Amino acid sequence: MYTGLYEPGHPLADEEGFRRDVIDLVRELGVS
């Protein structure tokens, strides 16, 4: 995996640069 949770400029990143899709997947895995 070359990119990760923080990726400003990505189409799915929020206003702070965090990838919403990755956050959702991590939550599904139960990681806290």
N, C-alpha and C positions, 0 to 999 in steps of 0.2 A: 504494500500500500504506500503510494508515494505522497499522497495528500492525507489530511486528517480532519480533525475536529475544527481547527481554526484555519480558514482559507478565505480571507477577504477578497472580494471580487468574484467569487463563485456565484453562479445564478441562484443557488439554494442557500446562500449564506444570509444570516440576518443582518441587522444594521450594525452589529458589533463584530461581524466577521465570522461568526460561528455557523457551521453547517447544520442546518435543521434536520436534514436527512440522516446525518451521522448521529446526532443527538437522539433522534427517535429510535434508531437501530440499537444504540447502546442501552437505552431504557428497556427495550424489548428483551435484551439479554439479561436484565436485572442488575447491571453494573451501577453502583451508586458512588 
